[in-house]
Amino acid sequence: MYIEYHNGEEYKKLVLSKQDYDSKIIPYQRGDILDTNGTVLATSVAVYNIILDCKVLTSDEKYIEPTVTALLSCFPKKLKEEEIRKYIAEEQKRAYIILAKGLSYDEVQKFVKLQEEVDDKGKKKNPDINGVWFETEYKRSYPYKTLAADVIGFTSAGDVGTTGLEHYYDDVLNGINGREYGYLNSNSDYEKTVIAPEDGDSIVISIDENIQAIVEKKIAEFNEAYTNNKTKGPGAKNIAVVMQNPNTGEIIAMASYPTFDLSKPRDLSAYYTKKQIKKMSQEETYAALNEIWKNYCVTETYEPGSVQKPFTVACGLETGTVKQSDTFYCDGYEVFGPDKIHCFDRSGHGTETVEGALMDSCNDSLMQMSYQIGAEKFLEYQSIFGFGQKTGIDLPGEAYTASLIYTLDKIKPVDLATNSFGQNYNCTMVQMISAFSSLINGGTYYQPHMLKKIVDAKGNTVSTYSPVALKQTVSSSTSALIREYLYHTVTSGTATSAKVDGYSLGGKTGTAQKYPRAEKNYLVSFMGFAPYENPQFVIYCVIDTPNVEDQAHSSYALNLTREILKEVYPYMNIYPDEEKTGVNEGKDITGAVGHDDAQLQDENGDGSIQDNQIPEETPGQENRQNGQDSQGEQDEQDEQDDPDNPE
């Protein structure tokens, strides 16, 4: 008893190693990925391989014909008679030959029934069907196929997590294979020892399948509405939406276009013709796959535009360099040497309060605020808000943007001015929404995360993730002021098109001109929160290069946000908290009333881009594509007079 208790496993292996035996692996079942409500988003289902044991089959001539006949009648499309006959003739000593792989439970039942069928006396009806058995394996299954594809990710052969949560939590989801040993003991009797597999744990994540489905449906509607609009192709280069609980850091929804089918992750047919795919080199194929596999919200960097402005205002208020009572005079531009950087209203907004500067998205006023704040304090608060740093979200491939942020020894007055309204520095969507959440939740910066808890194969909770409050970014009083300013930005400023009638909403628009400036491509966005008094969620919509003639309008993002919120509010049990005024009544995903295609332009009047200069310069690198980091040396400032974005 003592030896068995303390050293039983060790001696069992020692004995087995000295016996004549064969063995087979008993596979573990990989854990599931479940949404916050327990809906299964990824699971492993049992599939079966047909195994031929030629040693048993050829041990008696009477087994061969009944067994071959049964195999061919039960699996006519899977097996070939000549192949089976060849094995019987040439591989008589082999006990393990895979005839077919990946059959479903229903597909193997006909043969199993023939093997196990008994008569009234309990005797097998087909005792001569012998030498065939079924090996169990597990195949990864994604019930919702494309839902949250770049978040969930997929596995490759051998249960190797390749992308997304499947990759990040690979060690948690995977288990340990078991093994069955069959051996002859000292009396030549056959004995069997089974070491059971240990199944992987499952993870419950913060994504809500219903909200995720709403977001993805509306992204698809937007893409369809603008496909083949200005040019032949999709509605935008990238469309992405993130929703976060600002009080915990939990990601409620995260979606982007283009997407892919998790059950067929290497299928490019949705985006390329058969002819195009055939012509692709291996490198081109990998590049095309990576383009659809990437999680835009985490891996891609870009200049955010005017969603930066609340951070600049908060920095000024928090440091005391900008006071609530301050005013600024917008004459339409600021001068830097021989050059001018314009506000979108080239004639100027006139006198602006701090709140008015946000409501009107006045570049001129923000640049003047940056002078009062100063480079040192501005860069200090960029760091406090997390720009240039990884958030630590539990997803793979998060971009590191330190080289895309100015340092004190490199920043010049024109850089400080343009940074103040969100140009000439880069961020990621997850950086921006996490920082913004702290701006409106009272000042607490929570680490963004997906995981809620880990459960074992029996459903027992192994561990629970608690929200991690990393730091205080601003005071509660500053946070309250920013909420108020942004509420008025939606009710009376540049973001009215995002409003669902009867519901309070705060937010800020953004329109950033992309590199290279001469191509006049834009990334438009909206960051919003609701309800105004006690925010339950933050939503961030980004549309990269909309397929329209005039891209420089944040209304594309505002319309997408509004259509998402129409369905999200009732689902989240958020009730109307304002009187209805008829605002945005009847508008569709394009902002048109009804389906008037002529109204695909910006009806919101939130300011289009006017000619002015943004220096063609970003810290740490210049040779990026679409704002992605590279190691190139910083070039000299491009003096070309290009349009800038006020929004």
C-alpha positions in Angstrom: 0.0 0.0 0.0 2.8 2.4 0.9 4.7 1.7 -2.4 1.5 2.1 -4.5 0.6 5.3 -2.8 4.0 7.0 -3.0 5.6 5.4 -6.0 2.8 3.7 -7.9 3.0 5.8 -11.1 6.8 5.4 -11.2 6.7 1.6 -10.8 3.8 1.3 -13.3 5.9 3.0 -16.0 8.9 0.8 -15.0 6.9 -2.4 -15.4 5.3 -1.3 -18.6 8.7 -0.5 -20.1 9.7 -4.1 -19.6 6.6 -5.7 -21.1 5.7 -6.4 -24.7 2.9 -3.9 -25.3 1.2 -1.6 -27.7 -0.4 1.7 -26.8 -2.6 4.4 -28.2 -3.0 8.0 -27.3 -6.3 9.2 -25.7 -6.6 12.8 -26.8 -7.7 15.5 -24.4 -10.5 17.9 -25.2 -9.4 21.5 -25.7 -11.3 24.0 -23.5 -14.1 26.1 -24.8 -14.3 29.9 -25.3 -17.5 31.3 -24.0 -19.0 34.8 -24.0 -20.0 36.7 -20.9 -23.4 35.0 -20.9 -22.0 31.5 -21.3 -22.7 31.2 -25.1 -20.1 28.9 -26.7 -18.0 30.8 -29.3 -15.4 28.1 -29.8 -15.5 24.4 -28.8 -14.0 21.0 -29.7 -16.2 18.3 -31.1 -15.3 14.6 -31.3 -14.5 13.2 -34.7 -13.4 9.7 -35.6 -10.6 8.0 -37.6 -11.2 4.6 -39.1 -8.3 2.3 -37.9 -7.5 -1.0 -39.6 -5.7 -3.6 -37.5 -4.2 -5.9 -40.1 -2.7 -8.2 -37.4 -6.2 -9.0 -36.1 -8.0 -9.0 -39.5 -5.5 -11.5 -41.1 -5.3 -13.7 -38.0 -8.2 -15.7 -39.4 -9.2 -15.9 -43.1 -12.9 -15.8 -42.2 -12.6 -12.2 -41.0 -11.4 -10.7 -44.2 -14.4 -10.8 -46.6 -17.1 -9.8 -44.0 -15.0 -6.9 -42.8 -14.1 -5.6 -46.2 -17.7 -5.8 -47.3 -18.9 -4.0 -44.2 -16.3 -1.2 -44.6 -17.2 -0.6 -48.3 -21.0 -0.6 -47.6 -20.7 1.8 -44.7 -18.1 4.2 -46.1 -18.5 4.0 -49.9 -17.3 7.6 -50.5 -14.4 7.4 -48.0 -12.7 4.1 -48.8 -11.4 2.3 -51.9 -11.4 -1.5 -52.1 -8.1 -1.8 -53.8 -6.4 0.2 -51.1 -7.8 -2.0 -48.3 -6.9 -5.2 -50.3 -3.3 -3.9 -50.7 -3.0 -3.4 -46.9 -4.3 -6.9 -46.3 -1.8 -8.4 -48.7 1.3 -6.3 -47.8 0.9 -5.0 -44.2 -0.2 -8.1 -42.3 1.9 -7.3 -39.3 0.7 -3.7 -38.9 -1.8 -3.1 -36.1 -2.5 0.6 -36.9 -3.4 1.9 -40.3 -5.5 5.0 -40.7 -8.1 4.4 -43.5 -10.0 7.7 -43.1 -9.9 10.7 -40.8 -12.4 13.2 -39.3 -15.7 11.3 -39.6 -18.6 12.5 -37.6 -20.4 10.5 -34.9 -23.4 9.9 -37.3 -21.1 8.7 -40.1 -19.5 5.9 -38.1 -22.7 4.6 -36.4 -23.8 2.3 -39.2 -20.5 0.3 -39.0 -20.6 0.4 -35.2 -24.1 -1.0 -35.3 -23.0 -3.9 -37.5 -20.1 -4.7 -35.1 -22.2 -4.6 -32.0 -25.6 -5.9 -33.2 -26.8 -8.9 -31.2 -29.6 -11.5 -31.5 -32.2 -12.5 -29.0 -29.7 -14.7 -27.1 -27.2 -11.8 -26.8 -24.8 -13.2 -29.4 -23.2 -11.0 -32.0 -24.9 -11.2 -35.4 -21.7 -10.3 -37.3 -18.9 -11.9 -35.2 -16.6 -12.0 -38.2 -16.4 -8.3 -38.7 -13.1 -7.8 -36.9 -9.9 -5.8 -37.0 -11.5 -2.3 -37.3 -11.9 0.3 -34.6 -12.4 4.0 -34.3 -9.9 6.4 -32.9 -11.4 9.6 -31.3 -9.9 13.0 -32.1 -11.2 16.5 -31.5 -11.8 19.1 -34.1 -12.1 22.8 -33.3 -15.6 24.2 -34.1 -16.8 27.8 -34.2 -20.6 27.8 -34.1 -20.9 31.5 -35.2 -18.2 31.2 -37.9 -17.2 34.9 -38.6 -18.4 36.3 -35.2 -15.5 38.0 -33.4 -13.1 36.1 -35.7 -10.1 38.3 -35.1 -10.7 38.3 -31.4 -11.3 34.5 -31.0 -8.7 33.4 -33.5 -8.2 29.8 -34.6 -6.1 26.8 -34.1 -3.8 24.9 -36.5 -3.0 21.2 -36.5 -2.2 19.7 -33.1 -4.4 22.2 -31.2 -1.9 25.0 -31.7 -3.5 28.4 -31.1 -2.6 30.5 -34.1 -4.3 33.9 -33.6 -6.5 35.7 -31.1 -7.5 34.3 -27.8 -6.8 30.8 -29.1 -3.2 31.8 -29.2 -3.0 34.0 -26.1 -4.6 31.4 -23.8 -3.2 28.4 -25.6 -1.7 26.9 -22.4 -5.0 27.3 -20.5 -7.2 25.8 -23.2 -4.9 22.8 -24.0 -4.9 19.8 -21.8 -2.7 16.7 -21.5 -3.2 13.5 -23.6 -3.9 10.3 -21.9 -2.7 6.9 -23.0 -3.9 3.3 -23.1 -1.3 0.6 -22.7 -2.0 -3.0 -23.7 0.6 -5.6 -22.7 1.3 -9.2 -22.0 2.1 -10.0 -18.4 4.4 -12.7 -17.1 1.6 -15.3 -17.6 1.1 -14.2 -21.2 -2.3 -12.7 -20.4 -3.3 -9.5 -22.1 -3.8 -6.6 -19.7 -4.7 -3.0 -20.2 -3.8 0.1 -18.3 -5.5 3.4 -19.0 -4.1 6.8 -18.0 -7.0 9.2 -18.5 -6.4 12.5 -20.4 -6.7 15.8 -18.7 -9.0 18.1 -20.6 -8.2 21.8 -21.1 -9.8 24.6 -19.1 -12.4 26.9 -20.7 -12.3 30.6 -20.6 -15.2 33.0 -20.2 -14.6 36.3 -21.8 -16.2 39.8 -21.5 -17.5 39.9 -25.1 -21.2 39.8 -25.3 -22.3 37.7 -28.3 -25.5 39.7 -28.9 -23.7 43.1 -28.8 -20.9 41.7 -31.0 -23.5 40.5 -33.5 -25.1 44.0 -33.6 -21.8 45.7 -34.2 -20.8 43.3 -36.9 -24.1 43.5 -38.6 -23.9 47.3 -38.8 -20.3 47.3 -40.0 -21.5 45.0 -42.8 -24.4 47.3 -43.6 -22.0 50.3 -43.8 -19.6 48.4 -46.0 -22.4 47.3 -48.3 -23.7 50.9 -48.6 -20.4 52.3 -49.7 -19.0 49.4 -51.7 -18.1 50.4 -55.3 -19.1 54.0 -54.5 -16.1 56.1 -55.5 -13.9 53.3 -56.8 -14.5 49.6 -57.3 -14.0 47.9 -54.0 -15.2 47.7 -50.4 -16.8 50.5 -48.5 -13.6 51.4 -46.7 -10.1 50.1 -46.3 -10.8 49.2 -42.6 -13.9 49.6 -40.5 -13.5 48.9 -36.8 -15.6 49.3 -33.6 -14.7 48.7 -29.9 -17.0 48.9 -27.0 -15.7 48.9 -23.4 -17.1 49.1 -19.9 -15.4 52.2 -18.6 -15.9 51.1 -15.0 -14.0 47.8 -15.3 -11.9 47.9 -18.5 -13.8 44.9 -19.9 -14.2 44.8 -23.7 -17.8 44.3 -24.5 -17.4 44.1 -28.3 -14.5 44.3 -30.7 -15.0 44.0 -34.5 -13.3 45.0 -37.7 -13.7 44.7 -41.5 -12.4 42.8 -43.4 -13.1 39.6 -41.4 -13.0 35.8 -42.1 -14.7 32.5 -41.4 -13.0 30.8 -38.5 -14.0 27.4 -39.8 -12.1 28.2 -43.1 -9.5 30.7 -42.0 -7.3 30.2 -45.1 -10.1 30.8 -47.6 -9.5 34.0 -49.5 -12.4 33.5 -52.0 -14.5 36.2 -50.3 -11.9 38.9 -51.4 -10.2 37.4 -54.4 -11.2 35.5 -57.6 -9.9 32.0 -58.2 -7.7 33.4 -60.9 -6.2 36.0 -58.5 -5.6 33.4 -55.8 -3.9 31.0 -58.3 -1.5 33.7 -59.4 -0.4 34.6 -55.8 3.0 33.7 -54.7 3.5 32.1 -51.2 4.5 35.5 -49.8 1.5 37.2 -51.4 -0.8 34.6 -50.0 0.6 35.1 -46.5 0.3 38.8 -46.8 -3.4 38.5 -48.0 -4.2 36.2 -45.1 -2.5 38.4 -42.5 -4.6 41.3 -43.8 -7.8 39.5 -43.0 -6.5 37.8 -39.8 -5.2 41.0 -38.2 -7.1 42.6 -35.3 -7.2 46.2 -36.4 -8.3 47.4 -33.0 -5.1 46.1 -31.4 -2.3 45.8 -34.0 -2.8 48.9 -36.3 -1.5 52.4 -35.5 -2.8 55.6 -36.9 -3.1 59.4 -36.2 -6.4 59.8 -34.2 -7.4 63.3 -35.1 -9.7 65.3 -32.9 -10.7 62.6 -30.5 -7.4 63.8 -29.0 -8.8 67.2 -28.1 -10.6 66.1 -24.8 -7.2 64.8 -23.6 -5.5 68.1 -24.4 -8.3 70.0 -22.5 -8.1 67.6 -19.6 -4.3 68.0 -19.4 -4.7 71.8 -19.3 -7.4 71.7 -16.6 -5.6 69.2 -14.5 -2.3 71.1 -14.5 -3.9 74.4 -14.0 -2.4 75.8 -17.2 -5.9 76.1 -18.8 -8.8 77.4 -16.7 -12.4 76.8 -17.2 -12.9 80.6 -17.6 -10.2 81.0 -20.3 -11.2 82.2 -23.8 -9.3 81.9 -27.1 -9.6 83.9 -30.3 -9.8 81.8 -33.4 -9.0 83.8 -36.5 -8.8 80.7 -38.7 -5.1 79.8 -38.4 -1.9 79.8 -36.4 1.5 80.9 -37.9 4.7 78.8 -37.7 7.4 80.7 -39.5 6.4 81.1 -43.1 3.6 78.6 -42.8 0.0 78.6 -41.5 -2.0 75.8 -39.9 -5.7 76.4 -40.4 -8.8 75.7 -38.6 -11.5 74.2 -40.7 -13.4 77.5 -40.5 -10.8 79.5 -42.4 -12.6 82.7 -41.5 -12.3 81.8 -37.8 -14.7 80.9 -35.0 -14.0 84.1 -33.2 -13.9 84.0 -29.4 -14.1 80.4 -28.0 -14.5 79.2 -24.5 -12.8 75.9 -23.4 -16.1 74.1 -23.8 -16.8 75.8 -27.1 -13.5 74.8 -28.5 -14.5 71.2 -28.0 -18.0 71.7 -29.3 -16.8 73.4 -32.5 -13.6 71.2 -32.7 -11.6 74.4 -33.1 -8.0 73.6 -34.0 -6.9 77.2 -33.5 -8.1 77.2 -29.9 -6.5 73.8 -29.2 -3.1 75.0 -30.5 -3.3 78.1 -28.3 -4.1 75.8 -25.3 -1.0 73.8 -26.1 1.2 76.9 -25.8 -0.2 77.5 -22.3 0.3 73.8 -21.3 3.8 73.6 -22.7 5.6 70.6 -24.2 6.8 69.1 -20.9 3.4 68.9 -19.3 1.7 67.8 -22.5 4.1 64.9 -23.0 3.9 64.0 -19.4 0.1 63.6 -19.7 0.5 61.7 -23.0 2.4 59.1 -20.9 -0.2 59.3 -18.1 -2.9 58.5 -20.6 -0.9 55.6 -21.9 0.0 56.8 -25.3 3.2 55.3 -26.6 2.8 52.3 -24.2 1.2 48.9 -24.5 -2.1 48.5 -22.6 -1.4 44.9 -21.8 -4.7 43.7 -23.2 -4.9 39.9 -23.3 -4.7 39.6 -27.1 -1.6 38.9 -29.2 0.1 41.4 -31.5 -0.5 44.6 -29.7 1.4 47.4 -31.4 4.1 49.2 -29.5 3.9 52.9 -30.3 6.8 54.4 -28.3 8.7 55.4 -31.5 5.5 57.2 -32.8 5.4 59.7 -29.8 7.5 62.8 -29.5 10.1 63.1 -26.7 10.9 66.4 -25.0 14.2 66.8 -26.8 12.7 66.2 -30.3 9.3 68.1 -30.1 9.1 71.5 -31.8 6.4 74.1 -31.4 4.6 73.0 -34.6 4.7 69.4 -33.4 3.1 70.4 -30.0 0.5 72.4 -31.9 -0.5 69.5 -34.2 -0.3 66.9 -31.5 -2.9 69.0 -29.5 -5.5 68.1 -32.1 -4.4 64.6 -32.8 -2.0 64.8 -35.8 1.7 63.8 -36.0 1.5 61.1 -33.3 0.2 57.6 -33.5 -1.9 55.4 -31.3 -4.0 52.2 -31.4 -7.8 51.9 -30.9 -7.4 50.0 -27.6 -5.0 52.7 -26.3 -7.4 55.4 -27.2 -10.6 53.9 -25.8 -8.9 52.8 -22.5 -7.5 56.3 -22.0 -10.8 57.9 -22.9 -12.7 55.6 -20.4 -10.5 57.0 -17.6 -11.3 60.5 -18.8 -15.1 60.0 -18.3 -15.3 57.5 -15.5 -13.9 59.7 -12.7 -10.3 59.4 -13.7 -9.4 55.7 -13.1 -7.5 53.9 -15.8 -8.4 50.2 -15.9 -6.3 47.8 -17.9 -8.4 46.6 -20.9 -9.1 42.9 -20.8 -11.1 40.1 -22.3 -10.8 37.3 -19.6 -13.5 37.1 -16.9 -12.8 33.7 -15.5 -11.4 30.3 -16.1 -13.5 27.1 -15.6 -12.4 23.5 -15.7 -13.9 20.7 -17.7 -16.6 20.0 -15.0 -17.6 23.7 -14.9 -15.9 24.5 -11.7 -14.3 28.0 -11.5 -10.6 27.8 -11.4 -9.9 31.5 -11.2 -11.7 34.8 -11.7 -10.2 38.0 -13.2 -10.7 41.1 -11.2 -10.5 44.5 -12.9 -7.1 46.1 -12.5 -7.0 49.8 -11.8 -3.6 50.9 -12.9 -3.6 54.6 -12.2 -5.5 57.8 -11.7 -5.2 59.9 -14.9 -7.3 63.0 -13.9 -9.3 64.1 -10.9 -13.1 63.4 -10.6 -13.8 67.1 -11.0 -11.9 67.3 -14.3 -13.6 64.1 -15.5 -17.0 65.6 -14.7 -16.2 68.7 -16.7 -15.0 66.7 -19.7 -18.3 64.6 -19.6 -20.3 67.8 -19.6 -18.3 69.4 -22.5 -18.7 66.2 -24.5 -22.4 65.9 -23.8 -22.9 69.4 -25.3 -20.7 68.4 -28.2 -23.3 65.8 -29.1 -26.4 67.9 -28.3 -25.2 71.2 -29.9 -21.8 70.7 -31.5 -20.1 68.6 -34.2 -21.4 65.2 -33.1 -25.2 65.5 -33.3 -25.6 62.8 -35.9 -24.5 60.1 -33.4 -27.5 60.8 -31.1 -30.4 58.3 -30.8 -33.4 60.4 -30.0 -34.3 60.3 -26.3 -31.0 59.0 -25.0 -28.2 61.1 -23.5 -24.8 60.7 -25.2 -21.5 62.4 -24.9 -18.6 62.2 -27.4 -16.1 63.6 -29.8 -15.6 63.4 -33.5 -12.3 62.9 -35.3 -11.0 63.2 -38.9 -7.3 62.7 -39.5 -5.4 63.1 -42.7 -3.3 60.1 -43.5 0.2 59.7 -44.8 1.2 60.5 -47.5 -0.7 63.8 -47.1 -0.7 64.4 -50.9 -3.0 61.5 -51.5 -5.7 63.2 -49.4 -7.0 60.0 -47.7 -8.6 60.3 -44.3 -9.4 58.2 -41.2 -12.6 59.4 -39.6 -13.9 58.4 -36.2 -16.2 59.0 -33.2 -15.7 58.3 -29.5 -18.9 58.3 -27.4 -20.2 57.3 -24.0 -23.7 56.8 -22.5 -25.6 57.5 -20.4 -24.1 60.9 -19.8 -24.5 61.0 -16.0 -23.3 57.4 -15.3 -21.6 56.0 -18.4 -22.1 52.2 -18.8 -20.2 51.9 -22.0 -17.7 53.7 -24.3 -17.9 53.1 -28.0 -15.2 54.0 -30.5 -15.8 53.8 -34.3 -13.0 54.2 -36.8 -13.5 54.2 -40.6 -10.2 54.1 -42.4 -10.3 55.6 -46.0 -14.1 55.5 -46.7 -14.9 54.8 -50.3 -16.4 58.2 -51.1 -15.4 61.2 -53.1 -15.1 63.5 -50.1 -13.7 61.5 -47.2 -13.0 64.2 -44.7 -16.3 64.0 -42.7 -16.7 62.3 -39.3 -20.4 61.9 -40.1 -19.6 58.4 -41.6 -18.5 57.3 -38.2 -21.3 59.1 -36.5 -24.0 57.4 -38.6 -22.4 54.0 -38.0 -22.4 54.7 -34.2 -26.0 55.8 -34.1 -27.2 52.7 -36.0 -25.3 50.5 -33.5 -26.7 52.3 -30.5 -30.3 52.0 -31.7 -30.1 48.3 -31.0 -27.5 48.3 -28.1 -29.5 50.6 -25.8 -32.6 48.3 -25.4 -30.4 45.2 -25.3 -28.4 46.7 -22.4 -31.6 47.8 -20.6 -30.6 51.4 -20.9 -33.8 53.5 -21.0 -34.5 56.9 -22.6 -33.5 59.6 -20.2 -34.3 62.7 -22.3 -37.3 64.1 -24.1 -37.6 63.1 -27.7 -37.0 66.0 -30.2 -37.1 64.1 -33.5 -33.3 64.4 -34.0 -32.0 62.0 -36.6 -35.4 60.5 -37.1 -35.6 58.1 -40.1 -31.9 58.2 -40.9 -30.1 55.1 -42.2 -26.5 53.9 -42.1 -25.5 56.6 -44.6 -27.2 59.4 -42.8 -29.9 59.7 -45.5 -33.5 59.8 -44.6 -35.1 56.8 -46.3 -32.8 55.5 -49.0 -31.9 58.6 -51.0 -28.5 57.7 -52.4 -27.9 61.4 -53.2 -27.5 62.0 -49.5 -24.4 60.0 -49.0 -22.5 63.2 -48.3 -22.0 64.7 -44.9 -25.3 66.2 -43.8 -24.0 67.0 -40.3 -22.0 70.1 -41.2 -19.2 69.1 -38.8 -16.6 70.7 -40.9 -14.7 69.5 -43.9 -11.0 69.8 -44.4 -9.6 73.0 -45.7 -6.2 73.7 -47.2 -3.6 74.1 -44.6 -0.3 72.5 -43.6 0.3 69.5 -41.4 4.1 68.8 -41.4 4.9 65.6 -43.0 6.8 64.5 -39.9 6.1 61.9 -37.2 8.5 61.0 -34.4 10.8 58.0 -34.7 9.9 57.0 -38.3 8.7 58.1 -41.7 8.5 55.0 -43.8 5.3 53.5 -42.4 2.3 52.3 -44.4 -1.0 53.3 -43.0 0.6 54.5 -39.8 2.4 51.3 -39.0 5.7 51.5 -37.2 9.0 51.1 -39.0 12.6 51.6 -38.2 13.3 54.4 -40.8 15.1 57.5 -39.7 13.0 60.7 -39.3 13.0 62.7 -42.5 13.1 66.4 -42.8 9.8 68.2 -42.5 7.8 68.3 -45.7 7.0 71.9 -46.4 4.2 71.1 -49.0 1.0 72.9 -48.3 -1.4 70.1 -47.6 -4.9 70.0 -46.1 -5.3 69.4 -42.5 -8.2 68.1 -40.5 -10.1 70.2 -38.1 -12.1 67.2 -36.9 
